[in-house]
Amino acid sequence: MAAHAGEKARKTGDFFCAKCGEKVHVTAGDTIPECPNGHDEFETRRNEPGNA
Ligand SMILES: [Zn+2]
C-alpha cells in the first residue's frame, strides 16, 4: 500500500521511499514529509511497537 507526502499518517511507523528507499519515521497523526531526497511516494513498511 503506497502513501504520499502530505497525507496524514494513521499509525506510527516507518515509511520507505518508493524511489530511493530512504526511511522516514512518522508518528500517528503527523503529516508524512517528503523523503530527504525530495520524493513524495512511499511504500509503507510499518514498524509498530508491540505489533512486530
Ligand atoms: Zn526518495
mmCIF file of the protein (N, C-alpha, C, O) and its ligand, coordinates in Angstrom:
data_MODEL
# 
_entry.id   MODEL 
# 
loop_
_entity.id 
_entity.type 
_entity.pdbx_number_of_molecules 
1 polymer     1 
2 non-polymer 1 
# 
_entity_poly.entity_id                      1 
_entity_poly.type                           'polypeptide(L)' 
_entity_poly.nstd_linkage                   no 
_entity_poly.nstd_monomer                   no 
_entity_poly.pdbx_seq_one_letter_code       MAAHAGEKARKTGDFFCAKCGEKVHVTAGDTIPECPNGHDEFETRRNEPGNA 
_entity_poly.pdbx_seq_one_letter_code_can   MAAHAGEKARKTGDFFCAKCGEKVHVTAGDTIPECPNGHDEFETRRNEPGNA 
_entity_poly.pdbx_strand_id                 A 
# 
loop_
_entity_poly_seq.entity_id 
_entity_poly_seq.num 
_entity_poly_seq.mon_id 
_entity_poly_seq.hetero 
1 1  MET n 
1 2  ALA n 
1 3  ALA n 
1 4  HIS n 
1 5  ALA n 
1 6  GLY n 
1 7  GLU n 
1 8  LYS n 
1 9  ALA n 
1 10 ARG n 
1 11 LYS n 
1 12 THR n 
1 13 GLY n 
1 14 ASP n 
1 15 PHE n 
1 16 PHE n 
1 17 CYS n 
1 18 ALA n 
1 19 LYS n 
1 20 CYS n 
1 21 GLY n 
1 22 GLU n 
1 23 LYS n 
1 24 VAL n 
1 25 HIS n 
1 26 VAL n 
1 27 THR n 
1 28 ALA n 
1 29 GLY n 
1 30 ASP n 
1 31 THR n 
1 32 ILE n 
1 33 PRO n 
1 34 GLU n 
1 35 CYS n 
1 36 PRO n 
1 37 ASN n 
1 38 GLY n 
1 39 HIS n 
1 40 ASP n 
1 41 GLU n 
1 42 PHE n 
1 43 GLU n 
1 44 THR n 
1 45 ARG n 
1 46 ARG n 
1 47 ASN n 
1 48 GLU n 
1 49 PRO n 
1 50 GLY n 
1 51 ASN n 
1 52 ALA n 
# 
loop_
_struct_asym.id 
_struct_asym.entity_id 
A 1 
B 2 
# 
loop_
_chem_comp.id 
_chem_comp.type 
_chem_comp.mon_nstd_flag 
ALA 'L-peptide linking' y 
ARG 'L-peptide linking' y 
ASN 'L-peptide linking' y 
ASP 'L-peptide linking' y 
CYS 'L-peptide linking' y 
GLU 'L-peptide linking' y 
GLY 'peptide linking'   y 
HIS 'L-peptide linking' y 
ILE 'L-peptide linking' y 
LYS 'L-peptide linking' y 
MET 'L-peptide linking' y 
PHE 'L-peptide linking' y 
PRO 'L-peptide linking' y 
THR 'L-peptide linking' y 
VAL 'L-peptide linking' y 
ZN  non-polymer         . 
# 
_pdbx_entity_nonpoly.entity_id   2 
_pdbx_entity_nonpoly.name        ? 
_pdbx_entity_nonpoly.comp_id     ZN 
# 
_pdbx_nonpoly_scheme.asym_id         B 
_pdbx_nonpoly_scheme.entity_id       2 
_pdbx_nonpoly_scheme.mon_id          ZN 
_pdbx_nonpoly_scheme.ndb_seq_num     1 
_pdbx_nonpoly_scheme.pdb_seq_num     101 
_pdbx_nonpoly_scheme.auth_seq_num    101 
_pdbx_nonpoly_scheme.pdb_mon_id      ZN 
_pdbx_nonpoly_scheme.auth_mon_id     ZN 
_pdbx_nonpoly_scheme.pdb_strand_id   A 
_pdbx_nonpoly_scheme.pdb_ins_code    . 
# 
loop_
_atom_site.group_PDB 
_atom_site.id 
_atom_site.type_symbol 
_atom_site.label_atom_id 
_atom_site.label_alt_id 
_atom_site.label_comp_id 
_atom_site.label_asym_id 
_atom_site.label_entity_id 
_atom_site.label_seq_id 
_atom_site.pdbx_PDB_ins_code 
_atom_site.Cartn_x 
_atom_site.Cartn_y 
_atom_site.Cartn_z 
_atom_site.occupancy 
_atom_site.B_iso_or_equiv 
_atom_site.pdbx_formal_charge 
_atom_site.auth_seq_id 
_atom_site.auth_comp_id 
_atom_site.auth_asym_id 
_atom_site.auth_atom_id 
_atom_site.pdbx_PDB_model_num 
ATOM   1   N  N  . MET A 1 1  ? 0.854  -1.193 0.000  1.00 0.00 ? 1   MET A N  1 
ATOM   2   C  CA . MET A 1 1  ? 0.000  0.000  0.000  1.00 0.00 ? 1   MET A CA 1 
ATOM   3   C  C  . MET A 1 1  ? 0.883  1.234  0.000  1.00 0.00 ? 1   MET A C  1 
ATOM   4   O  O  . MET A 1 1  ? 1.757  1.369  0.857  1.00 0.00 ? 1   MET A O  1 
ATOM   5   N  N  . ALA A 1 2  ? 0.674  2.113  -0.924 1.00 0.00 ? 2   ALA A N  1 
ATOM   6   C  CA . ALA A 1 2  ? 1.518  3.302  -1.045 1.00 0.00 ? 2   ALA A CA 1 
ATOM   7   C  C  . ALA A 1 2  ? 0.954  4.454  -0.225 1.00 0.00 ? 2   ALA A C  1 
ATOM   8   O  O  . ALA A 1 2  ? -0.247 4.534  0.031  1.00 0.00 ? 2   ALA A O  1 
ATOM   9   N  N  . ALA A 1 3  ? 1.844  5.329  0.174  1.00 0.00 ? 3   ALA A N  1 
ATOM   10  C  CA . ALA A 1 3  ? 1.445  6.553  0.858  1.00 0.00 ? 3   ALA A CA 1 
ATOM   11  C  C  . ALA A 1 3  ? 2.190  7.712  0.205  1.00 0.00 ? 3   ALA A C  1 
ATOM   12  O  O  . ALA A 1 3  ? 3.210  7.518  -0.457 1.00 0.00 ? 3   ALA A O  1 
ATOM   13  N  N  . HIS A 1 4  ? 1.675  8.897  0.398  1.00 0.00 ? 4   HIS A N  1 
ATOM   14  C  CA . HIS A 1 4  ? 2.288  10.053 -0.243 1.00 0.00 ? 4   HIS A CA 1 
ATOM   15  C  C  . HIS A 1 4  ? 2.546  11.169 0.760  1.00 0.00 ? 4   HIS A C  1 
ATOM   16  O  O  . HIS A 1 4  ? 1.817  11.325 1.740  1.00 0.00 ? 4   HIS A O  1 
ATOM   17  N  N  . ALA A 1 5  ? 3.587  11.933 0.499  1.00 0.00 ? 5   ALA A N  1 
ATOM   18  C  CA . ALA A 1 5  ? 3.871  13.105 1.328  1.00 0.00 ? 5   ALA A CA 1 
ATOM   19  C  C  . ALA A 1 5  ? 2.653  14.017 1.334  1.00 0.00 ? 5   ALA A C  1 
ATOM   20  O  O  . ALA A 1 5  ? 2.007  14.227 0.307  1.00 0.00 ? 5   ALA A O  1 
ATOM   21  N  N  . GLY A 1 6  ? 2.354  14.554 2.511  1.00 0.00 ? 6   GLY A N  1 
ATOM   22  C  CA . GLY A 1 6  ? 1.206  15.448 2.644  1.00 0.00 ? 6   GLY A CA 1 
ATOM   23  C  C  . GLY A 1 6  ? -0.014 14.742 3.203  1.00 0.00 ? 6   GLY A C  1 
ATOM   24  O  O  . GLY A 1 6  ? -0.954 15.388 3.666  1.00 0.00 ? 6   GLY A O  1 
ATOM   25  N  N  . GLU A 1 7  ? -0.002 13.422 3.161  1.00 0.00 ? 7   GLU A N  1 
ATOM   26  C  CA . GLU A 1 7  ? -1.089 12.674 3.771  1.00 0.00 ? 7   GLU A CA 1 
ATOM   27  C  C  . GLU A 1 7  ? -0.859 12.561 5.270  1.00 0.00 ? 7   GLU A C  1 
ATOM   28  O  O  . GLU A 1 7  ? 0.270  12.676 5.747  1.00 0.00 ? 7   GLU A O  1 
ATOM   29  N  N  . LYS A 1 8  ? -1.920 12.338 5.995  1.00 0.00 ? 8   LYS A N  1 
ATOM   30  C  CA . LYS A 1 8  ? -1.778 12.175 7.436  1.00 0.00 ? 8   LYS A CA 1 
ATOM   31  C  C  . LYS A 1 8  ? -1.563 10.705 7.752  1.00 0.00 ? 8   LYS A C  1 
ATOM   32  O  O  . LYS A 1 8  ? -2.281 9.829  7.269  1.00 0.00 ? 8   LYS A O  1 
ATOM   33  N  N  . ALA A 1 9  ? -0.552 10.460 8.577  1.00 0.00 ? 9   ALA A N  1 
ATOM   34  C  CA . ALA A 1 9  ? -0.253 9.083  8.961  1.00 0.00 ? 9   ALA A CA 1 
ATOM   35  C  C  . ALA A 1 9  ? -1.298 8.602  9.968  1.00 0.00 ? 9   ALA A C  1 
ATOM   36  O  O  . ALA A 1 9  ? -1.563 9.261  10.973 1.00 0.00 ? 9   ALA A O  1 
ATOM   37  N  N  . ARG A 1 10 ? -1.874 7.460  9.681  1.00 0.00 ? 10  ARG A N  1 
ATOM   38  C  CA . ARG A 1 10 ? -2.889 6.941  10.597 1.00 0.00 ? 10  ARG A CA 1 
ATOM   39  C  C  . ARG A 1 10 ? -2.269 6.208  11.773 1.00 0.00 ? 10  ARG A C  1 
ATOM   40  O  O  . ARG A 1 10 ? -2.868 6.111  12.844 1.00 0.00 ? 10  ARG A O  1 
ATOM   41  N  N  . LYS A 1 11 ? -1.058 5.690  11.565 1.00 0.00 ? 11  LYS A N  1 
ATOM   42  C  CA . LYS A 1 11 ? -0.364 4.987  12.627 1.00 0.00 ? 11  LYS A CA 1 
ATOM   43  C  C  . LYS A 1 11 ? 1.102  5.371  12.614 1.00 0.00 ? 11  LYS A C  1 
ATOM   44  O  O  . LYS A 1 11 ? 1.655  5.775  11.591 1.00 0.00 ? 11  LYS A O  1 
ATOM   45  N  N  . THR A 1 12 ? 1.712  5.235  13.771 1.00 0.00 ? 12  THR A N  1 
ATOM   46  C  CA . THR A 1 12 ? 3.151  5.455  13.851 1.00 0.00 ? 12  THR A CA 1 
ATOM   47  C  C  . THR A 1 12 ? 3.869  4.318  13.144 1.00 0.00 ? 12  THR A C  1 
ATOM   48  O  O  . THR A 1 12 ? 3.507  3.151  13.292 1.00 0.00 ? 12  THR A O  1 
ATOM   49  N  N  . GLY A 1 13 ? 4.876  4.666  12.386 1.00 0.00 ? 13  GLY A N  1 
ATOM   50  C  CA . GLY A 1 13 ? 5.631  3.630  11.708 1.00 0.00 ? 13  GLY A CA 1 
ATOM   51  C  C  . GLY A 1 13 ? 6.681  4.227  10.793 1.00 0.00 ? 13  GLY A C  1 
ATOM   52  O  O  . GLY A 1 13 ? 6.885  5.441  10.766 1.00 0.00 ? 13  GLY A O  1 
ATOM   53  N  N  . ASP A 1 14 ? 7.342  3.365  10.047 1.00 0.00 ? 14  ASP A N  1 
ATOM   54  C  CA . ASP A 1 14 ? 8.379  3.791  9.121  1.00 0.00 ? 14  ASP A CA 1 
ATOM   55  C  C  . ASP A 1 14 ? 7.871  3.660  7.693  1.00 0.00 ? 14  ASP A C  1 
ATOM   56  O  O  . ASP A 1 14 ? 7.242  2.672  7.315  1.00 0.00 ? 14  ASP A O  1 
ATOM   57  N  N  . PHE A 1 15 ? 8.161  4.675  6.931  1.00 0.00 ? 15  PHE A N  1 
ATOM   58  C  CA . PHE A 1 15 ? 7.850  4.639  5.506  1.00 0.00 ? 15  PHE A CA 1 
ATOM   59  C  C  . PHE A 1 15 ? 9.156  4.570  4.734  1.00 0.00 ? 15  PHE A C  1 
ATOM   60  O  O  . PHE A 1 15 ? 10.153 5.180  5.118  1.00 0.00 ? 15  PHE A O  1 
ATOM   61  N  N  . PHE A 1 16 ? 9.136  3.822  3.646  1.00 0.00 ? 16  PHE A N  1 
ATOM   62  C  CA . PHE A 1 16 ? 10.319 3.733  2.796  1.00 0.00 ? 16  PHE A CA 1 
ATOM   63  C  C  . PHE A 1 16 ? 9.997  4.342  1.440  1.00 0.00 ? 16  PHE A C  1 
ATOM   64  O  O  . PHE A 1 16 ? 9.021  3.967  0.790  1.00 0.00 ? 16  PHE A O  1 
ATOM   65  N  N  . CYS A 1 17 ? 10.833 5.289  1.024  1.00 0.00 ? 17  CYS A N  1 
ATOM   66  C  CA . CYS A 1 17 ? 10.632 5.975  -0.247 1.00 0.00 ? 17  CYS A CA 1 
ATOM   67  C  C  . CYS A 1 17 ? 10.554 4.956  -1.385 1.00 0.00 ? 17  CYS A C  1 
ATOM   68  O  O  . CYS A 1 17 ? 11.371 4.040  -1.478 1.00 0.00 ? 17  CYS A O  1 
ATOM   69  N  N  . ALA A 1 18 ? 9.559  5.138  -2.242 1.00 0.00 ? 18  ALA A N  1 
ATOM   70  C  CA . ALA A 1 18 ? 9.390  4.229  -3.371 1.00 0.00 ? 18  ALA A CA 1 
ATOM   71  C  C  . ALA A 1 18 ? 10.467 4.449  -4.427 1.00 0.00 ? 18  ALA A C  1 
ATOM   72  O  O  . ALA A 1 18 ? 10.715 3.572  -5.254 1.00 0.00 ? 18  ALA A O  1 
ATOM   73  N  N  . LYS A 1 19 ? 11.105 5.613  -4.403 1.00 0.00 ? 19  LYS A N  1 
ATOM   74  C  CA . LYS A 1 19 ? 12.082 5.953  -5.442 1.00 0.00 ? 19  LYS A CA 1 
ATOM   75  C  C  . LYS A 1 19 ? 13.505 5.603  -5.025 1.00 0.00 ? 19  LYS A C  1 
ATOM   76  O  O  . LYS A 1 19 ? 14.268 5.035  -5.807 1.00 0.00 ? 19  LYS A O  1 
ATOM   77  N  N  . CYS A 1 20 ? 13.860 5.947  -3.778 1.00 0.00 ? 20  CYS A N  1 
ATOM   78  C  CA . CYS A 1 20 ? 15.253 5.786  -3.376 1.00 0.00 ? 20  CYS A CA 1 
ATOM   79  C  C  . CYS A 1 20 ? 15.431 4.911  -2.133 1.00 0.00 ? 20  CYS A C  1 
ATOM   80  O  O  . CYS A 1 20 ? 16.555 4.570  -1.766 1.00 0.00 ? 20  CYS A O  1 
ATOM   81  N  N  . GLY A 1 21 ? 14.320 4.551  -1.491 1.00 0.00 ? 21  GLY A N  1 
ATOM   82  C  CA . GLY A 1 21 ? 14.415 3.641  -0.365 1.00 0.00 ? 21  GLY A CA 1 
ATOM   83  C  C  . GLY A 1 21 ? 14.762 4.293  0.957  1.00 0.00 ? 21  GLY A C  1 
ATOM   84  O  O  . GLY A 1 21 ? 14.942 3.606  1.962  1.00 0.00 ? 21  GLY A O  1 
ATOM   85  N  N  . GLU A 1 22 ? 14.855 5.598  0.966  1.00 0.00 ? 22  GLU A N  1 
ATOM   86  C  CA . GLU A 1 22 ? 15.160 6.302  2.208  1.00 0.00 ? 22  GLU A CA 1 
ATOM   87  C  C  . GLU A 1 22 ? 14.044 6.086  3.220  1.00 0.00 ? 22  GLU A C  1 
ATOM   88  O  O  . GLU A 1 22 ? 12.866 6.076  2.865  1.00 0.00 ? 22  GLU A O  1 
ATOM   89  N  N  . LYS A 1 23 ? 14.422 5.913  4.479  1.00 0.00 ? 23  LYS A N  1 
ATOM   90  C  CA . LYS A 1 23 ? 13.423 5.670  5.518  1.00 0.00 ? 23  LYS A CA 1 
ATOM   91  C  C  . LYS A 1 23 ? 13.007 6.973  6.180  1.00 0.00 ? 23  LYS A C  1 
ATOM   92  O  O  . LYS A 1 23 ? 13.837 7.822  6.504  1.00 0.00 ? 23  LYS A O  1 
ATOM   93  N  N  . VAL A 1 24 ? 11.705 7.109  6.372  1.00 0.00 ? 24  VAL A N  1 
ATOM   94  C  CA . VAL A 1 24 ? 11.166 8.278  7.075  1.00 0.00 ? 24  VAL A CA 1 
ATOM   95  C  C  . VAL A 1 24 ? 10.271 7.762  8.188  1.00 0.00 ? 24  VAL A C  1 
ATOM   96  O  O  . VAL A 1 24 ? 9.337  6.998  7.945  1.00 0.00 ? 24  VAL A O  1 
ATOM   97  N  N  . HIS A 1 25 ? 10.564 8.185  9.410  1.00 0.00 ? 25  HIS A N  1 
ATOM   98  C  CA . HIS A 1 25 ? 9.742  7.764  10.537 1.00 0.00 ? 25  HIS A CA 1 
ATOM   99  C  C  . HIS A 1 25 ? 8.614  8.771  10.742 1.00 0.00 ? 25  HIS A C  1 
ATOM   100 O  O  . HIS A 1 25 ? 8.843  9.980  10.779 1.00 0.00 ? 25  HIS A O  1 
ATOM   101 N  N  . VAL A 1 26 ? 7.414  8.262  10.874 1.00 0.00 ? 26  VAL A N  1 
ATOM   102 C  CA . VAL A 1 26 ? 6.250  9.122  11.014 1.00 0.00 ? 26  VAL A CA 1 
ATOM   103 C  C  . VAL A 1 26 ? 5.476  8.706  12.255 1.00 0.00 ? 26  VAL A C  1 
ATOM   104 O  O  . VAL A 1 26 ? 5.295  7.520  12.531 1.00 0.00 ? 26  VAL A O  1 
ATOM   105 N  N  . THR A 1 27 ? 5.024  9.710  12.995 1.00 0.00 ? 27  THR A N  1 
ATOM   106 C  CA . THR A 1 27 ? 4.206  9.465  14.175 1.00 0.00 ? 27  THR A CA 1 
ATOM   107 C  C  . THR A 1 27 ? 2.734  9.617  13.806 1.00 0.00 ? 27  THR A C  1 
ATOM   108 O  O  . THR A 1 27 ? 2.369  10.477 13.005 1.00 0.00 ? 27  THR A O  1 
ATOM   109 N  N  . ALA A 1 28 ? 1.904  8.780  14.393 1.00 0.00 ? 28  ALA A N  1 
ATOM   110 C  CA . ALA A 1 28 ? 0.478  8.816  14.106 1.00 0.00 ? 28  ALA A CA 1 
ATOM   111 C  C  . ALA A 1 28 ? -0.071 10.233 14.243 1.00 0.00 ? 28  ALA A C  1 
ATOM   112 O  O  . ALA A 1 28 ? 0.197  10.919 15.229 1.00 0.00 ? 28  ALA A O  1 
ATOM   113 N  N  . GLY A 1 29 ? -0.833 10.658 13.257 1.00 0.00 ? 29  GLY A N  1 
ATOM   114 C  CA . GLY A 1 29 ? -1.440 11.981 13.276 1.00 0.00 ? 29  GLY A CA 1 
ATOM   115 C  C  . GLY A 1 29 ? -0.596 13.047 12.608 1.00 0.00 ? 29  GLY A C  1 
ATOM   116 O  O  . GLY A 1 29 ? -1.089 14.136 12.313 1.00 0.00 ? 29  GLY A O  1 
ATOM   117 N  N  . ASP A 1 30 ? 0.677  12.744 12.365 1.00 0.00 ? 30  ASP A N  1 
ATOM   118 C  CA . ASP A 1 30 ? 1.545  13.696 11.690 1.00 0.00 ? 30  ASP A CA 1 
ATOM   119 C  C  . ASP A 1 30 ? 1.371  13.613 10.181 1.00 0.00 ? 30  ASP A C  1 
ATOM   120 O  O  . ASP A 1 30 ? 0.949  12.590 9.642  1.00 0.00 ? 30  ASP A O  1 
ATOM   121 N  N  . THR A 1 31 ? 1.702  14.698 9.519  1.00 0.00 ? 31  THR A N  1 
ATOM   122 C  CA . THR A 1 31 ? 1.708  14.692 8.062  1.00 0.00 ? 31  THR A CA 1 
ATOM   123 C  C  . THR A 1 31 ? 2.981  14.012 7.573  1.00 0.00 ? 31  THR A C  1 
ATOM   124 O  O  . THR A 1 31 ? 4.069  14.263 8.092  1.00 0.00 ? 31  THR A O  1 
ATOM   125 N  N  . ILE A 1 32 ? 2.840  13.164 6.586  1.00 0.00 ? 32  ILE A N  1 
ATOM   126 C  CA . ILE A 1 32 ? 4.003  12.463 6.035  1.00 0.00 ? 32  ILE A CA 1 
ATOM   127 C  C  . ILE A 1 32 ? 4.870  13.467 5.267  1.00 0.00 ? 32  ILE A C  1 
ATOM   128 O  O  . ILE A 1 32 ? 4.384  14.122 4.345  1.00 0.00 ? 32  ILE A O  1 
ATOM   129 N  N  . PRO A 1 33 ? 6.149  13.593 5.638  1.00 0.00 ? 33  PRO A N  1 
ATOM   130 C  CA . PRO A 1 33 ? 7.027  14.529 4.939  1.00 0.00 ? 33  PRO A CA 1 
ATOM   131 C  C  . PRO A 1 33 ? 7.579  13.927 3.660  1.00 0.00 ? 33  PRO A C  1 
ATOM   132 O  O  . PRO A 1 33 ? 7.438  12.729 3.416  1.00 0.00 ? 33  PRO A O  1 
ATOM   133 N  N  . GLU A 1 34 ? 8.203  14.758 2.851  1.00 0.00 ? 34  GLU A N  1 
ATOM   134 C  CA . GLU A 1 34 ? 8.954  14.233 1.715  1.00 0.00 ? 34  GLU A CA 1 
ATOM   135 C  C  . GLU A 1 34 ? 10.177 13.487 2.242  1.00 0.00 ? 34  GLU A C  1 
ATOM   136 O  O  . GLU A 1 34 ? 10.646 13.756 3.348  1.00 0.00 ? 34  GLU A O  1 
ATOM   137 N  N  . CYS A 1 35 ? 10.682 12.561 1.457  1.00 0.00 ? 35  CYS A N  1 
ATOM   138 C  CA . CYS A 1 35 ? 11.909 11.893 1.850  1.00 0.00 ? 35  CYS A CA 1 
ATOM   139 C  C  . CYS A 1 35 ? 13.069 12.884 1.753  1.00 0.00 ? 35  CYS A C  1 
ATOM   140 O  O  . CYS A 1 35 ? 12.929 13.934 1.125  1.00 0.00 ? 35  CYS A O  1 
ATOM   141 N  N  . PRO A 1 36 ? 14.216 12.564 2.368  1.00 0.00 ? 36  PRO A N  1 
ATOM   142 C  CA . PRO A 1 36 ? 15.348 13.507 2.371  1.00 0.00 ? 36  PRO A CA 1 
ATOM   143 C  C  . PRO A 1 36 ? 15.830 13.872 0.970  1.00 0.00 ? 36  PRO A C  1 
ATOM   144 O  O  . PRO A 1 36 ? 16.541 14.862 0.794  1.00 0.00 ? 36  PRO A O  1 
ATOM   145 N  N  . ASN A 1 37 ? 15.449 13.085 -0.013 1.00 0.00 ? 37  ASN A N  1 
ATOM   146 C  CA . ASN A 1 37 ? 15.864 13.367 -1.384 1.00 0.00 ? 37  ASN A CA 1 
ATOM   147 C  C  . ASN A 1 37 ? 14.750 14.008 -2.206 1.00 0.00 ? 37  ASN A C  1 
ATOM   148 O  O  . ASN A 1 37 ? 14.869 14.150 -3.423 1.00 0.00 ? 37  ASN A O  1 
ATOM   149 N  N  . GLY A 1 38 ? 13.671 14.392 -1.536 1.00 0.00 ? 38  GLY A N  1 
ATOM   150 C  CA . GLY A 1 38 ? 12.646 15.188 -2.202 1.00 0.00 ? 38  GLY A CA 1 
ATOM   151 C  C  . GLY A 1 38 ? 11.555 14.388 -2.897 1.00 0.00 ? 38  GLY A C  1 
ATOM   152 O  O  . GLY A 1 38 ? 10.748 14.956 -3.633 1.00 0.00 ? 38  GLY A O  1 
ATOM   153 N  N  . HIS A 1 39 ? 11.517 13.085 -2.676 1.00 0.00 ? 39  HIS A N  1 
ATOM   154 C  CA . HIS A 1 39 ? 10.465 12.274 -3.286 1.00 0.00 ? 39  HIS A CA 1 
ATOM   155 C  C  . HIS A 1 39 ? 9.218  12.283 -2.404 1.00 0.00 ? 39  HIS A C  1 
ATOM   156 O  O  . HIS A 1 39 ? 9.292  12.587 -1.214 1.00 0.00 ? 39  HIS A O  1 
ATOM   157 N  N  . ASP A 1 40 ? 8.097  11.953 -2.987 1.00 0.00 ? 40  ASP A N  1 
ATOM   158 C  CA . ASP A 1 40 ? 6.853  12.073 -2.225 1.00 0.00 ? 40  ASP A CA 1 
ATOM   159 C  C  . ASP A 1 40 ? 6.010  10.807 -2.247 1.00 0.00 ? 40  ASP A C  1 
ATOM   160 O  O  . ASP A 1 40 ? 4.852  10.823 -1.828 1.00 0.00 ? 40  ASP A O  1 
ATOM   161 N  N  . GLU A 1 41 ? 6.581  9.715  -2.731 1.00 0.00 ? 41  GLU A N  1 
ATOM   162 C  CA . GLU A 1 41 ? 5.819  8.473  -2.765 1.00 0.00 ? 41  GLU A CA 1 
ATOM   163 C  C  . GLU A 1 41 ? 6.523  7.432  -1.905 1.00 0.00 ? 41  GLU A C  1 
ATOM   164 O  O  . GLU A 1 41 ? 7.731  7.223  -2.025 1.00 0.00 ? 41  GLU A O  1 
ATOM   165 N  N  . PHE A 1 42 ? 5.762  6.790  -1.048 1.00 0.00 ? 42  PHE A N  1 
ATOM   166 C  CA . PHE A 1 42 ? 6.345  5.843  -0.098 1.00 0.00 ? 42  PHE A CA 1 
ATOM   167 C  C  . PHE A 1 42 ? 5.645  4.502  -0.159 1.00 0.00 ? 42  PHE A C  1 
ATOM   168 O  O  . PHE A 1 42 ? 4.445  4.406  -0.417 1.00 0.00 ? 42  PHE A O  1 
ATOM   169 N  N  . GLU A 1 43 ? 6.425  3.486  0.083  1.00 0.00 ? 43  GLU A N  1 
ATOM   170 C  CA . GLU A 1 43 ? 5.852  2.182  0.366  1.00 0.00 ? 43  GLU A CA 1 
ATOM   171 C  C  . GLU A 1 43 ? 5.798  2.058  1.882  1.00 0.00 ? 43  GLU A C  1 
ATOM   172 O  O  . GLU A 1 43 ? 6.802  2.261  2.565  1.00 0.00 ? 43  GLU A O  1 
ATOM   173 N  N  . THR A 1 44 ? 4.650  1.731  2.392  1.00 0.00 ? 44  THR A N  1 
ATOM   174 C  CA . THR A 1 44 ? 4.544  1.618  3.844  1.00 0.00 ? 44  THR A CA 1 
ATOM   175 C  C  . THR A 1 44 ? 5.185  0.321  4.296  1.00 0.00 ? 44  THR A C  1 
ATOM   176 O  O  . THR A 1 44 ? 4.994  -0.742 3.704  1.00 0.00 ? 44  THR A O  1 
ATOM   177 N  N  . ARG A 1 45 ? 5.940  0.446  5.351  1.00 0.00 ? 45  ARG A N  1 
ATOM   178 C  CA . ARG A 1 45 ? 6.566  -0.718 5.952  1.00 0.00 ? 45  ARG A CA 1 
ATOM   179 C  C  . ARG A 1 45 ? 6.482  -0.504 7.447  1.00 0.00 ? 45  ARG A C  1 
ATOM   180 O  O  . ARG A 1 45 ? 7.446  -0.072 8.079  1.00 0.00 ? 45  ARG A O  1 
ATOM   181 N  N  . ARG A 1 46 ? 5.358  -0.798 7.994  1.00 0.00 ? 46  ARG A N  1 
ATOM   182 C  CA . ARG A 1 46 ? 5.101  -0.400 9.371  1.00 0.00 ? 46  ARG A CA 1 
ATOM   183 C  C  . ARG A 1 46 ? 5.978  -1.140 10.355 1.00 0.00 ? 46  ARG A C  1 
ATOM   184 O  O  . ARG A 1 46 ? 6.306  -2.314 10.188 1.00 0.00 ? 46  ARG A O  1 
ATOM   185 N  N  . ASN A 1 47 ? 6.336  -0.419 11.366 1.00 0.00 ? 47  ASN A N  1 
ATOM   186 C  CA . ASN A 1 47 ? 7.225  -0.942 12.388 1.00 0.00 ? 47  ASN A CA 1 
ATOM   187 C  C  . ASN A 1 47 ? 6.656  -0.530 13.738 1.00 0.00 ? 47  ASN A C  1 
ATOM   188 O  O  . ASN A 1 47 ? 7.255  0.248  14.481 1.00 0.00 ? 47  ASN A O  1 
ATOM   189 N  N  . GLU A 1 48 ? 5.494  -1.070 14.026 1.00 0.00 ? 48  GLU A N  1 
ATOM   190 C  CA . GLU A 1 48 ? 4.758  -0.608 15.188 1.00 0.00 ? 48  GLU A CA 1 
ATOM   191 C  C  . GLU A 1 48 ? 5.169  -1.374 16.440 1.00 0.00 ? 48  GLU A C  1 
ATOM   192 O  O  . GLU A 1 48 ? 5.259  -2.602 16.425 1.00 0.00 ? 48  GLU A O  1 
ATOM   193 N  N  . PRO A 1 49 ? 5.411  -0.652 17.504 1.00 0.00 ? 49  PRO A N  1 
ATOM   194 C  CA . PRO A 1 49 ? 5.747  -1.310 18.776 1.00 0.00 ? 49  PRO A CA 1 
ATOM   195 C  C  . PRO A 1 49 ? 4.632  -2.273 19.186 1.00 0.00 ? 49  PRO A C  1 
ATOM   196 O  O  . PRO A 1 49 ? 3.452  -1.924 19.147 1.00 0.00 ? 49  PRO A O  1 
ATOM   197 N  N  . GLY A 1 50 ? 5.006  -3.449 19.567 1.00 0.00 ? 50  GLY A N  1 
ATOM   198 C  CA . GLY A 1 50 ? 4.012  -4.421 20.024 1.00 0.00 ? 50  GLY A CA 1 
ATOM   199 C  C  . GLY A 1 50 ? 3.278  -5.103 18.902 1.00 0.00 ? 50  GLY A C  1 
ATOM   200 O  O  . GLY A 1 50 ? 2.377  -5.905 19.146 1.00 0.00 ? 50  GLY A O  1 
ATOM   201 N  N  . ASN A 1 51 ? 3.646  -4.799 17.676 1.00 0.00 ? 51  ASN A N  1 
ATOM   202 C  CA . ASN A 1 51 ? 2.969  -5.400 16.535 1.00 0.00 ? 51  ASN A CA 1 
ATOM   203 C  C  . ASN A 1 51 ? 3.994  -5.779 15.478 1.00 0.00 ? 51  ASN A C  1 
ATOM   204 O  O  . ASN A 1 51 ? 3.780  -5.582 14.281 1.00 0.00 ? 51  ASN A O  1 
ATOM   205 N  N  . ALA A 1 52 ? 5.097  -6.321 15.938 1.00 0.00 ? 52  ALA A N  1 
ATOM   206 C  CA . ALA A 1 52 ? 6.180  -6.651 15.031 1.00 0.00 ? 52  ALA A CA 1 
ATOM   207 C  C  . ALA A 1 52 ? 5.810  -7.889 14.228 1.00 0.00 ? 52  ALA A C  1 
ATOM   208 O  O  . ALA A 1 52 ? 6.595  -8.341 13.395 1.00 0.00 ? 52  ALA A O  1 
HETATM 209 ZN ZN . ZN  B 2 .  ? 13.368 9.294  -2.026 1.00 0.00 2 101 ZN  A ZN 1 
# 
